[in-house]
Amino acid sequence: MRVEIWSDIACPWCYVGKARFEKALAAFPHRDGVEVVHRSFELDPGRAKDDVQPVLAMLTAKYGMSEAQAQAGEDNLGAQAAAEGLDYRTRGRDHGSTFDMHRLLHLAKDRGRQEALLDALYRANFAEERSVFDDERLVGLAVAAGLDADAARAVLADPTAYADEVRADEREAAQLGATGVPFFVLDRKYGVSGAQPAEVFAQALTQAWGERTPLKLIDDGGAEACGPDGCAVPGK
């Protein structure tokens, strides 16, 4: 069974939701039969690369709330993250474009290091002091996740590298009806929106797994075929 997760590194609920989903998956009896694929989604796709600002300033401008309201929201998110065993800095974080991060995640997917890089990006953005919106910082995180530094720099230096893959993920999210993240799709049959409790993810995994249908053969009457032991010899 395949679970696809659309998310953005700038999304705090994606950070929390990933931990909740992983808690449900760890307890799922068929977890070894579940393939998890992470897909790209930008909450702020039109933001320029050099447009970086404090999170509180972004929240007050985007949602028309007061700074006190924005800070209260961050404090609540910090509590939600802590309940999942996650570190979360409620003050002093930056907000900016995540397009380059998504491009690096596609590089990491090609190298079999996507999960490691995604976790590193989440930690850096939500729990660590140094801003993640810096190319050399991203290269360092890529290396820590097991990627080659030169390969990461090459992607960051070429704005077209993996750009099509990011945009394809985003188009697919729109086609599936996703208007926000995190967005979980199980075997292209069920969708789960938001950072649901682990119990909801557990129920979704159980239901999707239980409704998997075995392959039905139209004809298993012994037509010639090839297998591990060789090919059938045509009758004379």
Disulfide bonds with the S-S distance in Angstrom:
Cys226-Cys231 1.99
